[in-house]
């Protein structure tokens, strides 16, 4: 059976994780997601359940898709095989286009070497 309070807790932890990763305070995220600052705090503390509309605005403000967000908050034993790819994408997010292209060249070189 689904434990709603556990889901709320994981959602709150995920929001806090991505917010802090970007170096933002709750006010900054609230502004970008078009919600009240206290609402962000309540989400992070698992005191509020948000609508899908609000969750879409929050994840968009954080720069992650809802799929990325919810795969991040999955319990450890249930992580998908795409977790490594998601980690790579997460590390590249916010990097310059030039840095991303250099990483792509390294990936291409590794894959080309594997094909030989």
Jmol script that loads the backbone (N, CA, C; Angstrom):
load data "model"
ATOM      1  N   UNK A   1       0.827  -1.187   0.000  1.00  0.00           N
ATOM      2  CA  UNK A   1       0.000   0.000   0.000  1.00  0.00           C
ATOM      3  C   UNK A   1       0.876   1.258   0.000  1.00  0.00           C
ATOM      4  N   UNK A   2       0.438   2.279  -0.702  1.00  0.00           N
ATOM      5  CA  UNK A   2       1.202   3.519  -0.825  1.00  0.00           C
ATOM      6  C   UNK A   2       1.057   4.352   0.446  1.00  0.00           C
ATOM      7  N   UNK A   3       2.184   4.757   0.999  1.00  0.00           N
ATOM      8  CA  UNK A   3       2.209   5.605   2.186  1.00  0.00           C
ATOM      9  C   UNK A   3       2.372   7.053   1.717  1.00  0.00           C
ATOM     10  N   UNK A   4       1.278   7.798   1.733  1.00  0.00           N
ATOM     11  CA  UNK A   4       1.282   9.173   1.221  1.00  0.00           C
ATOM     12  C   UNK A   4       2.265  10.045   1.991  1.00  0.00           C
ATOM     13  N   UNK A   5       2.361   9.859   3.289  1.00  0.00           N
ATOM     14  CA  UNK A   5       3.281  10.693   4.071  1.00  0.00           C
ATOM     15  C   UNK A   5       4.731  10.438   3.656  1.00  0.00           C
ATOM     16  N   UNK A   6       5.058   9.193   3.298  1.00  0.00           N
ATOM     17  CA  UNK A   6       6.421   8.889   2.850  1.00  0.00           C
ATOM     18  C   UNK A   6       6.690   9.533   1.495  1.00  0.00           C
ATOM     19  N   UNK A   7       5.700   9.530   0.620  1.00  0.00           N
ATOM     20  CA  UNK A   7       5.846  10.179  -0.689  1.00  0.00           C
ATOM     21  C   UNK A   7       6.045  11.680  -0.488  1.00  0.00           C
ATOM     22  N   UNK A   8       5.232  12.286   0.379  1.00  0.00           N
ATOM     23  CA  UNK A   8       5.369  13.722   0.657  1.00  0.00           C
ATOM     24  C   UNK A   8       6.764  14.038   1.177  1.00  0.00           C
ATOM     25  N   UNK A   9       7.270  13.183   2.055  1.00  0.00           N
ATOM     26  CA  UNK A   9       8.606  13.389   2.620  1.00  0.00           C
ATOM     27  C   UNK A   9       9.666  13.326   1.520  1.00  0.00           C
ATOM     28  N   UNK A  10       9.562  12.330   0.629  1.00  0.00           N
ATOM     29  CA  UNK A  10      10.523  12.185  -0.472  1.00  0.00           C
ATOM     30  C   UNK A  10      10.441  13.370  -1.431  1.00  0.00           C
ATOM     31  N   UNK A  11       9.226  13.837  -1.726  1.00  0.00           N
ATOM     32  CA  UNK A  11       9.055  15.006  -2.600  1.00  0.00           C
ATOM     33  C   UNK A  11       9.730  16.217  -1.968  1.00  0.00           C
ATOM     34  N   UNK A  12       9.493  16.411  -0.679  1.00  0.00           N
ATOM     35  CA  UNK A  12      10.114  17.538   0.027  1.00  0.00           C
ATOM     36  C   UNK A  12      11.623  17.472   0.007  1.00  0.00           C
ATOM     37  N   UNK A  13      12.159  16.278   0.234  1.00  0.00           N
ATOM     38  CA  UNK A  13      13.614  16.103   0.206  1.00  0.00           C
ATOM     39  C   UNK A  13      14.165  16.376  -1.192  1.00  0.00           C
ATOM     40  N   UNK A  14      13.421  15.948  -2.205  1.00  0.00           N
ATOM     41  CA  UNK A  14      13.856  16.187  -3.584  1.00  0.00           C
ATOM     42  C   UNK A  14      13.873  17.667  -3.930  1.00  0.00           C
ATOM     43  N   UNK A  15      12.828  18.369  -3.526  1.00  0.00           N
ATOM     44  CA  UNK A  15      12.764  19.811  -3.783  1.00  0.00           C
ATOM     45  C   UNK A  15      13.941  20.506  -3.095  1.00  0.00           C
ATOM     46  N   UNK A  16      14.161  20.164  -1.836  1.00  0.00           N
ATOM     47  CA  UNK A  16      15.266  20.779  -1.087  1.00  0.00           C
ATOM     48  C   UNK A  16      16.615  20.452  -1.748  1.00  0.00           C
ATOM     49  N   UNK A  17      16.800  19.204  -2.169  1.00  0.00           N
ATOM     50  CA  UNK A  17      18.050  18.785  -2.810  1.00  0.00           C
ATOM     51  C   UNK A  17      18.338  19.635  -4.043  1.00  0.00           C
ATOM     52  N   UNK A  18      17.373  19.711  -4.967  1.00  0.00           N
ATOM     53  CA  UNK A  18      17.597  20.452  -6.204  1.00  0.00           C
ATOM     54  C   UNK A  18      17.715  21.956  -5.945  1.00  0.00           C
ATOM     55  N   UNK A  19      16.958  22.481  -4.976  1.00  0.00           N
ATOM     56  CA  UNK A  19      17.037  23.914  -4.658  1.00  0.00           C
ATOM     57  C   UNK A  19      18.423  24.257  -4.128  1.00  0.00           C
ATOM     58  N   UNK A  20      18.904  23.461  -3.175  1.00  0.00           N
ATOM     59  CA  UNK A  20      20.222  23.732  -2.600  1.00  0.00           C
ATOM     60  C   UNK A  20      21.336  23.502  -3.615  1.00  0.00           C
ATOM     61  N   UNK A  21      21.157  22.534  -4.486  1.00  0.00           N
ATOM     62  CA  UNK A  21      22.148  22.263  -5.523  1.00  0.00           C
ATOM     63  C   UNK A  21      22.340  23.490  -6.403  1.00  0.00           C
ATOM     64  N   UNK A  22      21.282  24.246  -6.596  1.00  0.00           N
ATOM     65  CA  UNK A  22      21.366  25.456  -7.405  1.00  0.00           C
ATOM     66  C   UNK A  22      21.759  26.682  -6.578  1.00  0.00           C
ATOM     67  N   UNK A  23      21.911  26.484  -5.278  1.00  0.00           N
ATOM     68  CA  UNK A  23      22.342  27.573  -4.410  1.00  0.00           C
ATOM     69  C   UNK A  23      21.240  28.581  -4.123  1.00  0.00           C
ATOM     70  N   UNK A  24      20.003  28.158  -4.224  1.00  0.00           N
ATOM     71  CA  UNK A  24      18.866  29.057  -4.025  1.00  0.00           C
ATOM     72  C   UNK A  24      18.304  28.925  -2.620  1.00  0.00           C
ATOM     73  N   UNK A  25      17.686  30.006  -2.161  1.00  0.00           N
ATOM     74  CA  UNK A  25      16.897  29.916  -0.941  1.00  0.00           C
ATOM     75  C   UNK A  25      15.436  29.654  -1.345  1.00  0.00           C
ATOM     76  N   UNK A  26      14.593  29.448  -0.367  1.00  0.00           N
ATOM     77  CA  UNK A  26      13.185  29.139  -0.654  1.00  0.00           C
ATOM     78  C   UNK A  26      12.490  30.282  -1.384  1.00  0.00           C
ATOM     79  N   UNK A  27      12.858  31.499  -1.071  1.00  0.00           N
ATOM     80  CA  UNK A  27      12.248  32.663  -1.710  1.00  0.00           C
ATOM     81  C   UNK A  27      12.538  32.685  -3.214  1.00  0.00           C
ATOM     82  N   UNK A  28      13.774  32.374  -3.576  1.00  0.00           N
ATOM     83  CA  UNK A  28      14.135  32.367  -4.996  1.00  0.00           C
ATOM     84  C   UNK A  28      13.357  31.304  -5.763  1.00  0.00           C
ATOM     85  N   UNK A  29      13.272  30.108  -5.193  1.00  0.00           N
ATOM     86  CA  UNK A  29      12.504  29.050  -5.853  1.00  0.00           C
ATOM     87  C   UNK A  29      11.031  29.433  -5.936  1.00  0.00           C
ATOM     88  N   UNK A  30      10.499  29.982  -4.870  1.00  0.00           N
ATOM     89  CA  UNK A  30       9.090  30.381  -4.856  1.00  0.00           C
ATOM     90  C   UNK A  30       8.796  31.392  -5.959  1.00  0.00           C
ATOM     91  N   UNK A  31       9.679  32.349  -6.118  1.00  0.00           N
ATOM     92  CA  UNK A  31       9.498  33.365  -7.158  1.00  0.00           C
ATOM     93  C   UNK A  31       9.472  32.716  -8.543  1.00  0.00           C
ATOM     94  N   UNK A  32      10.437  31.844  -8.810  1.00  0.00           N
ATOM     95  CA  UNK A  32      10.525  31.197 -10.121  1.00  0.00           C
ATOM     96  C   UNK A  32       9.363  30.241 -10.386  1.00  0.00           C
ATOM     97  N   UNK A  33       8.876  29.591  -9.335  1.00  0.00           N
ATOM     98  CA  UNK A  33       7.774  28.636  -9.484  1.00  0.00           C
ATOM     99  C   UNK A  33       6.402  29.300  -9.339  1.00  0.00           C
ATOM    100  N   UNK A  34       6.403  30.584  -9.036  1.00  0.00           N
ATOM    101  CA  UNK A  34       5.164  31.363  -8.880  1.00  0.00           C
ATOM    102  C   UNK A  34       4.275  30.816  -7.764  1.00  0.00           C
ATOM    103  N   UNK A  35       4.921  30.535  -6.619  1.00  0.00           N
ATOM    104  CA  UNK A  35       4.200  30.127  -5.418  1.00  0.00           C
ATOM    105  C   UNK A  35       4.724  30.963  -4.258  1.00  0.00           C
ATOM    106  N   UNK A  36       4.026  30.927  -3.136  1.00  0.00           N
ATOM    107  CA  UNK A  36       4.452  31.687  -1.965  1.00  0.00           C
ATOM    108  C   UNK A  36       5.641  30.991  -1.306  1.00  0.00           C
ATOM    109  N   UNK A  37       6.545  31.792  -0.753  1.00  0.00           N
ATOM    110  CA  UNK A  37       7.742  31.269  -0.094  1.00  0.00           C
ATOM    111  C   UNK A  37       7.388  30.259   1.001  1.00  0.00           C
ATOM    112  N   UNK A  38       6.366  30.551   1.802  1.00  0.00           N
ATOM    113  CA  UNK A  38       5.994  29.631   2.877  1.00  0.00           C
ATOM    114  C   UNK A  38       5.490  28.297   2.322  1.00  0.00           C
ATOM    115  N   UNK A  39       4.928  28.327   1.126  1.00  0.00           N
ATOM    116  CA  UNK A  39       4.445  27.103   0.484  1.00  0.00           C
ATOM    117  C   UNK A  39       5.610  26.177   0.149  1.00  0.00           C
ATOM    118  N   UNK A  40       6.713  26.748  -0.346  1.00  0.00           N
ATOM    119  CA  UNK A  40       7.906  25.950  -0.638  1.00  0.00           C
ATOM    120  C   UNK A  40       8.391  25.292   0.648  1.00  0.00           C
ATOM    121  N   UNK A  41       8.438  26.040   1.728  1.00  0.00           N
ATOM    122  CA  UNK A  41       8.861  25.486   3.013  1.00  0.00           C
ATOM    123  C   UNK A  41       7.966  24.351   3.468  1.00  0.00           C
ATOM    124  N   UNK A  42       6.664  24.525   3.299  1.00  0.00           N
ATOM    125  CA  UNK A  42       5.719  23.471   3.692  1.00  0.00           C
ATOM    126  C   UNK A  42       5.875  22.224   2.824  1.00  0.00           C
ATOM    127  N   UNK A  43       6.166  22.415   1.532  1.00  0.00           N
ATOM    128  CA  UNK A  43       6.413  21.255   0.667  1.00  0.00           C
ATOM    129  C   UNK A  43       7.670  20.521   1.120  1.00  0.00           C
ATOM    130  N   UNK A  44       8.721  21.280   1.399  1.00  0.00           N
ATOM    131  CA  UNK A  44       9.982  20.664   1.810  1.00  0.00           C
ATOM    132  C   UNK A  44       9.858  19.929   3.147  1.00  0.00           C
ATOM    133  N   UNK A  45       8.998  20.425   4.027  1.00  0.00           N
ATOM    134  CA  UNK A  45       8.803  19.778   5.332  1.00  0.00           C
ATOM    135  C   UNK A  45       7.685  18.730   5.301  1.00  0.00           C
ATOM    136  N   UNK A  46       7.155  18.456   4.122  1.00  0.00           N
ATOM    137  CA  UNK A  46       6.081  17.466   3.932  1.00  0.00           C
ATOM    138  C   UNK A  46       4.820  17.837   4.705  1.00  0.00           C
ATOM    139  N   UNK A  47       4.552  19.131   4.783  1.00  0.00           N
ATOM    140  CA  UNK A  47       3.345  19.600   5.467  1.00  0.00           C
ATOM    141  C   UNK A  47       2.211  19.893   4.490  1.00  0.00           C
ATOM    142  N   UNK A  48       2.514  19.893   3.212  1.00  0.00           N
ATOM    143  CA  UNK A  48       1.526  20.183   2.162  1.00  0.00           C
ATOM    144  C   UNK A  48       1.669  19.196   1.030  1.00  0.00           C
ATOM    145  N   UNK A  49       0.551  18.868   0.410  1.00  0.00           N
ATOM    146  CA  UNK A  49       0.540  18.085  -0.825  1.00  0.00           C
ATOM    147  C   UNK A  49       0.237  19.073  -1.934  1.00  0.00           C
ATOM    148  N   UNK A  50       1.014  19.036  -2.998  1.00  0.00           N
ATOM    149  CA  UNK A  50       0.790  19.999  -4.071  1.00  0.00           C
ATOM    150  C   UNK A  50       0.094  19.343  -5.257  1.00  0.00           C
ATOM    151  N   UNK A  51      -0.513  20.167  -6.069  1.00  0.00           N
ATOM    152  CA  UNK A  51      -1.172  19.691  -7.284  1.00  0.00           C
ATOM    153  C   UNK A  51      -0.114  19.381  -8.346  1.00  0.00           C
ATOM    154  N   UNK A  52      -0.537  18.691  -9.385  1.00  0.00           N
ATOM    155  CA  UNK A  52       0.367  18.396 -10.500  1.00  0.00           C
ATOM    156  C   UNK A  52       0.819  19.705 -11.143  1.00  0.00           C
ATOM    157  N   UNK A  53      -0.067  20.669 -11.248  1.00  0.00           N
ATOM    158  CA  UNK A  53       0.273  21.974 -11.834  1.00  0.00           C
ATOM    159  C   UNK A  53       1.407  22.638 -11.060  1.00  0.00           C
ATOM    160  N   UNK A  54       1.303  22.662  -9.755  1.00  0.00           N
ATOM    161  CA  UNK A  54       2.356  23.275  -8.930  1.00  0.00           C
ATOM    162  C   UNK A  54       3.645  22.460  -9.039  1.00  0.00           C
ATOM    163  N   UNK A  55       3.530  21.132  -9.044  1.00  0.00           N
ATOM    164  CA  UNK A  55       4.726  20.289  -9.159  1.00  0.00           C
ATOM    165  C   UNK A  55       5.428  20.544 -10.488  1.00  0.00           C
ATOM    166  N   UNK A  56       4.672  20.729 -11.553  1.00  0.00           N
ATOM    167  CA  UNK A  56       5.269  21.048 -12.859  1.00  0.00           C
ATOM    168  C   UNK A  56       6.010  22.375 -12.806  1.00  0.00           C
ATOM    169  N   UNK A  57       5.418  23.375 -12.138  1.00  0.00           N
ATOM    170  CA  UNK A  57       6.083  24.684 -12.041  1.00  0.00           C
ATOM    171  C   UNK A  57       7.348  24.599 -11.191  1.00  0.00           C
ATOM    172  N   UNK A  58       7.282  23.838 -10.110  1.00  0.00           N
ATOM    173  CA  UNK A  58       8.448  23.699  -9.231  1.00  0.00           C
ATOM    174  C   UNK A  58       9.584  22.977  -9.960  1.00  0.00           C
ATOM    175  N   UNK A  59       9.275  21.856 -10.605  1.00  0.00           N
ATOM    176  CA  UNK A  59      10.338  21.117 -11.302  1.00  0.00           C
ATOM    177  C   UNK A  59      10.894  21.923 -12.472  1.00  0.00           C
ATOM    178  N   UNK A  60      10.025  22.648 -13.176  1.00  0.00           N
ATOM    179  CA  UNK A  60      10.504  23.493 -14.280  1.00  0.00           C
ATOM    180  C   UNK A  60      11.437  24.573 -13.742  1.00  0.00           C
ATOM    181  N   UNK A  61      11.062  25.188 -12.633  1.00  0.00           N
ATOM    182  CA  UNK A  61      11.914  26.214 -12.025  1.00  0.00           C
ATOM    183  C   UNK A  61      13.258  25.621 -11.608  1.00  0.00           C
ATOM    184  N   UNK A  62      13.237  24.374 -11.142  1.00  0.00           N
ATOM    185  CA  UNK A  62      14.468  23.704 -10.714  1.00  0.00           C
ATOM    186  C   UNK A  62      15.290  23.201 -11.894  1.00  0.00           C
ATOM    187  N   UNK A  63      14.700  23.238 -13.081  1.00  0.00           N
ATOM    188  CA  UNK A  63      15.430  22.824 -14.277  1.00  0.00           C
ATOM    189  C   UNK A  63      15.474  21.325 -14.493  1.00  0.00           C
ATOM    190  N   UNK A  64      14.511  20.612 -13.932  1.00  0.00           N
ATOM    191  CA  UNK A  64      14.431  19.162 -14.132  1.00  0.00           C
ATOM    192  C   UNK A  64      13.030  18.797 -14.597  1.00  0.00           C
ATOM    193  N   UNK A  65      12.936  17.732 -15.369  1.00  0.00           N
ATOM    194  CA  UNK A  65      11.614  17.255 -15.766  1.00  0.00           C
ATOM    195  C   UNK A  65      10.995  16.520 -14.584  1.00  0.00           C
ATOM    196  N   UNK A  66       9.698  16.324 -14.645  1.00  0.00           N
ATOM    197  CA  UNK A  66       9.046  15.571 -13.567  1.00  0.00           C
ATOM    198  C   UNK A  66       9.556  14.131 -13.552  1.00  0.00           C
ATOM    199  N   UNK A  67       9.862  13.576 -14.717  1.00  0.00           N
ATOM    200  CA  UNK A  67      10.404  12.213 -14.779  1.00  0.00           C
ATOM    201  C   UNK A  67      11.744  12.159 -14.049  1.00  0.00           C
ATOM    202  N   UNK A  68      12.624  13.122 -14.332  1.00  0.00           N
ATOM    203  CA  UNK A  68      13.922  13.168 -13.648  1.00  0.00           C
ATOM    204  C   UNK A  68      13.730  13.312 -12.138  1.00  0.00           C
ATOM    205  N   UNK A  69      12.832  14.223 -11.767  1.00  0.00           N
ATOM    206  CA  UNK A  69      12.605  14.495 -10.342  1.00  0.00           C
ATOM    207  C   UNK A  69      12.135  13.234  -9.627  1.00  0.00           C
ATOM    208  N   UNK A  70      11.111  12.580 -10.170  1.00  0.00           N
ATOM    209  CA  UNK A  70      10.558  11.421  -9.476  1.00  0.00           C
ATOM    210  C   UNK A  70      11.464  10.205  -9.548  1.00  0.00           C
ATOM    211  N   UNK A  71      12.319  10.118 -10.551  1.00  0.00           N
ATOM    212  CA  UNK A  71      13.277   9.012 -10.557  1.00  0.00           C
ATOM    213  C   UNK A  71      14.367   9.276  -9.513  1.00  0.00           C
ATOM    214  N   UNK A  72      14.678  10.558  -9.265  1.00  0.00           N
ATOM    215  CA  UNK A  72      15.662  10.894  -8.222  1.00  0.00           C
ATOM    216  C   UNK A  72      15.146  10.496  -6.843  1.00  0.00           C
ATOM    217  N   UNK A  73      13.849  10.693  -6.599  1.00  0.00           N
ATOM    218  CA  UNK A  73      13.325  10.451  -5.251  1.00  0.00           C
ATOM    219  C   UNK A  73      12.875   9.010  -5.022  1.00  0.00           C
ATOM    220  N   UNK A  74      13.075   8.133  -6.008  1.00  0.00           N
ATOM    221  CA  UNK A  74      12.734   6.721  -5.816  1.00  0.00           C
ATOM    222  C   UNK A  74      13.553   6.145  -4.678  1.00  0.00           C
ATOM    223  N   UNK A  75      12.982   5.195  -3.935  1.00  0.00           N
ATOM    224  CA  UNK A  75      13.769   4.524  -2.889  1.00  0.00           C
ATOM    225  C   UNK A  75      15.006   3.878  -3.497  1.00  0.00           C
ATOM    226  N   UNK A  76      16.089   3.816  -2.746  1.00  0.00           N
ATOM    227  CA  UNK A  76      17.381   3.323  -3.232  1.00  0.00           C
ATOM    228  C   UNK A  76      17.280   1.981  -3.947  1.00  0.00           C
ATOM    229  N   UNK A  77      16.576   1.037  -3.391  1.00  0.00           N
ATOM    230  CA  UNK A  77      16.496  -0.286  -3.984  1.00  0.00           C
ATOM    231  C   UNK A  77      15.701  -0.339  -5.272  1.00  0.00           C
ATOM    232  N   UNK A  78      14.994   0.720  -5.592  1.00  0.00           N
ATOM    233  CA  UNK A  78      14.117   0.716  -6.757  1.00  0.00           C
ATOM    234  C   UNK A  78      14.568   1.677  -7.847  1.00  0.00           C
ATOM    235  N   UNK A  79      15.799   2.123  -7.811  1.00  0.00           N
ATOM    236  CA  UNK A  79      16.304   3.040  -8.830  1.00  0.00           C
ATOM    237  C   UNK A  79      16.274   2.356 -10.183  1.00  0.00           C
ATOM    238  N   UNK A  80      15.942   3.124 -11.202  1.00  0.00           N
ATOM    239  CA  UNK A  80      15.872   2.569 -12.548  1.00  0.00           C
ATOM    240  C   UNK A  80      17.267   2.430 -13.144  1.00  0.00           C
ATOM    241  N   UNK A  81      17.354   1.679 -14.228  1.00  0.00           N
ATOM    242  CA  UNK A  81      18.635   1.508 -14.905  1.00  0.00           C
ATOM    243  C   UNK A  81      19.124   2.824 -15.487  1.00  0.00           C
ATOM    244  N   UNK A  82      18.216   3.781 -15.687  1.00  0.00           N
ATOM    245  CA  UNK A  82      18.586   5.066 -16.250  1.00  0.00           C
ATOM    246  C   UNK A  82      19.241   6.004 -15.258  1.00  0.00           C
ATOM    247  N   UNK A  83      19.455   5.565 -14.040  1.00  0.00           N
ATOM    248  CA  UNK A  83      19.996   6.424 -12.997  1.00  0.00           C
ATOM    249  C   UNK A  83      21.353   7.006 -13.387  1.00  0.00           C
ATOM    250  N   UNK A  84      22.230   6.221 -13.977  1.00  0.00           N
ATOM    251  CA  UNK A  84      23.547   6.712 -14.381  1.00  0.00           C
ATOM    252  C   UNK A  84      23.404   7.804 -15.431  1.00  0.00           C
ATOM    253  N   UNK A  85      22.553   7.570 -16.405  1.00  0.00           N
ATOM    254  CA  UNK A  85      22.322   8.574 -17.439  1.00  0.00           C
ATOM    255  C   UNK A  85      21.762   9.852 -16.824  1.00  0.00           C
ATOM    256  N   UNK A  86      20.829   9.712 -15.889  1.00  0.00           N
ATOM    257  CA  UNK A  86      20.256  10.874 -15.227  1.00  0.00           C
ATOM    258  C   UNK A  86      21.308  11.641 -14.443  1.00  0.00           C
ATOM    259  N   UNK A  87      22.244  10.914 -13.836  1.00  0.00           N
ATOM    260  CA  UNK A  87      23.319  11.577 -13.088  1.00  0.00           C
ATOM    261  C   UNK A  87      24.223  12.361 -14.029  1.00  0.00           C
ATOM    262  N   UNK A  88      24.505  11.780 -15.199  1.00  0.00           N
ATOM    263  CA  UNK A  88      25.329  12.477 -16.189  1.00  0.00           C
ATOM    264  C   UNK A  88      24.635  13.756 -16.634  1.00  0.00           C
ATOM    265  N   UNK A  89      23.356  13.652 -16.959  1.00  0.00           N
ATOM    266  CA  UNK A  89      22.586  14.822 -17.396  1.00  0.00           C
ATOM    267  C   UNK A  89      22.567  15.874 -16.298  1.00  0.00           C
ATOM    268  N   UNK A  90      22.372  15.430 -15.062  1.00  0.00           N
ATOM    269  CA  UNK A  90      22.318  16.365 -13.940  1.00  0.00           C
ATOM    270  C   UNK A  90      23.647  17.099 -13.764  1.00  0.00           C
ATOM    271  N   UNK A  91      24.750  16.390 -13.952  1.00  0.00           N
ATOM    272  CA  UNK A  91      26.061  17.025 -13.813  1.00  0.00           C
ATOM    273  C   UNK A  91      26.347  18.012 -14.941  1.00  0.00           C
ATOM    274  N   UNK A  92      25.786  17.756 -16.115  1.00  0.00           N
ATOM    275  CA  UNK A  92      26.019  18.650 -17.255  1.00  0.00           C
ATOM    276  C   UNK A  92      25.109  19.876 -17.232  1.00  0.00           C
ATOM    277  N   UNK A  93      24.006  19.764 -16.530  1.00  0.00           N
ATOM    278  CA  UNK A  93      23.062  20.873 -16.468  1.00  0.00           C
ATOM    279  C   UNK A  93      23.754  22.092 -15.848  1.00  0.00           C
ATOM    280  N   UNK A  94      23.602  23.207 -16.475  1.00  0.00           N
ATOM    281  CA  UNK A  94      24.202  24.428 -15.967  1.00  0.00           C
ATOM    282  C   UNK A  94      25.624  24.658 -16.457  1.00  0.00           C
ATOM    283  N   UNK A  95      26.193  23.689 -17.170  1.00  0.00           N
ATOM    284  CA  UNK A  95      27.528  23.869 -17.744  1.00  0.00           C
ATOM    285  C   UNK A  95      27.390  24.605 -19.074  1.00  0.00           C
ATOM    286  N   UNK A  96      28.447  25.221 -19.495  1.00  0.00           N
ATOM    287  CA  UNK A  96      28.412  25.967 -20.752  1.00  0.00           C
ATOM    288  C   UNK A  96      28.251  25.008 -21.927  1.00  0.00           C
ATOM    289  N   UNK A  97      27.809  25.554 -23.049  1.00  0.00           N
ATOM    290  CA  UNK A  97      27.668  24.762 -24.276  1.00  0.00           C
ATOM    291  C   UNK A  97      29.020  24.167 -24.671  1.00  0.00           C
ATOM    292  N   UNK A  98      30.077  24.935 -24.500  1.00  0.00           N
ATOM    293  CA  UNK A  98      31.425  24.463 -24.840  1.00  0.00           C
ATOM    294  C   UNK A  98      31.821  23.259 -23.984  1.00  0.00           C
ATOM    295  N   UNK A  99      31.559  23.338 -22.678  1.00  0.00           N
ATOM    296  CA  UNK A  99      31.881  22.217 -21.796  1.00  0.00           C
ATOM    297  C   UNK A  99      31.070  20.976 -22.175  1.00  0.00           C
ATOM    298  N   UNK A 100      29.804  21.179 -22.500  1.00  0.00           N
ATOM    299  CA  UNK A 100      28.955  20.055 -22.892  1.00  0.00           C
ATOM    300  C   UNK A 100      29.465  19.402 -24.173  1.00  0.00           C
ATOM    301  N   UNK A 101      29.918  20.218 -25.120  1.00  0.00           N
ATOM    302  CA  UNK A 101      30.453  19.673 -26.380  1.00  0.00           C
ATOM    303  C   UNK A 101      31.742  18.880 -26.134  1.00  0.00           C
ATOM    304  N   UNK A 102      32.595  19.368 -25.215  1.00  0.00           N
ATOM    305  CA  UNK A 102      33.834  18.640 -24.891  1.00  0.00           C
ATOM    306  C   UNK A 102      33.504  17.274 -24.285  1.00  0.00           C
ATOM    307  N   UNK A 103      32.520  17.247 -23.400  1.00  0.00           N
ATOM    308  CA  UNK A 103      32.107  15.973 -22.796  1.00  0.00           C
ATOM    309  C   UNK A 103      31.563  15.041 -23.868  1.00  0.00           C
ATOM    310  N   UNK A 104      30.783  15.576 -24.801  1.00  0.00           N
ATOM    311  CA  UNK A 104      30.242  14.773 -25.894  1.00  0.00           C
ATOM    312  C   UNK A 104      31.366  14.172 -26.739  1.00  0.00           C
ATOM    313  N   UNK A 105      32.422  14.943 -26.986  1.00  0.00           N
ATOM    314  CA  UNK A 105      33.568  14.427 -27.750  1.00  0.00           C
ATOM    315  C   UNK A 105      34.244  13.282 -27.010  1.00  0.00           C
ATOM    316  N   UNK A 106      34.356  13.410 -25.694  1.00  0.00           N
ATOM    317  CA  UNK A 106      34.961  12.338 -24.895  1.00  0.00           C
ATOM    318  C   UNK A 106      34.085  11.081 -24.975  1.00  0.00           C
ATOM    319  N   UNK A 107      32.790  11.248 -24.855  1.00  0.00           N
ATOM    320  CA  UNK A 107      31.869  10.113 -24.955  1.00  0.00           C
ATOM    321  C   UNK A 107      31.990   9.457 -26.324  1.00  0.00           C
ATOM    322  N   UNK A 108      32.011  10.275 -27.377  1.00  0.00           N
ATOM    323  CA  UNK A 108      32.168   9.736 -28.736  1.00  0.00           C
ATOM    324  C   UNK A 108      33.471   8.947 -28.868  1.00  0.00           C
ATOM    325  N   UNK A 109      34.561   9.479 -28.320  1.00  0.00           N
ATOM    326  CA  UNK A 109      35.858   8.804 -28.407  1.00  0.00           C
ATOM    327  C   UNK A 109      35.820   7.460 -27.682  1.00  0.00           C
ATOM    328  N   UNK A 110      35.201   7.437 -26.513  1.00  0.00           N
ATOM    329  CA  UNK A 110      35.101   6.187 -25.756  1.00  0.00           C
ATOM    330  C   UNK A 110      34.252   5.181 -26.515  1.00  0.00           C
ATOM    331  N   UNK A 111      33.128   5.609 -27.042  1.00  0.00           N
ATOM    332  CA  UNK A 111      32.250   4.698 -27.776  1.00  0.00           C
ATOM    333  C   UNK A 111      32.893   4.226 -29.077  1.00  0.00           C
ATOM    334  N   UNK A 112      33.577   5.122 -29.781  1.00  0.00           N
ATOM    335  CA  UNK A 112      34.274   4.726 -31.015  1.00  0.00           C
ATOM    336  C   UNK A 112      35.349   3.687 -30.715  1.00  0.00           C
ATOM    337  N   UNK A 113      36.068   3.864 -29.609  1.00  0.00           N
ATOM    338  CA  UNK A 113      37.110   2.931 -29.209  1.00  0.00           C
ATOM    339  C   UNK A 113      36.510   1.559 -28.899  1.00  0.00           C
ATOM    340  N   UNK A 114      35.334   1.538 -28.293  1.00  0.00           N
ATOM    341  CA  UNK A 114      34.668   0.276 -27.942  1.00  0.00           C
ATOM    342  C   UNK A 114      34.242  -0.488 -29.193  1.00  0.00           C
ATOM    343  N   UNK A 115      33.930   0.236 -30.272  1.00  0.00           N
ATOM    344  CA  UNK A 115      33.465  -0.395 -31.501  1.00  0.00           C
ATOM    345  C   UNK A 115      34.594  -1.027 -32.300  1.00  0.00           C
ATOM    346  N   UNK A 116      35.832  -0.679 -32.003  1.00  0.00           N
ATOM    347  CA  UNK A 116      36.986  -1.194 -32.768  1.00  0.00           C
ATOM    348  C   UNK A 116      37.428  -2.537 -32.269  1.00  0.00           C
TER     349      UNK A 116
END
end "model"
wireframe off; spacefill off
backbone 0.3
color backbone group
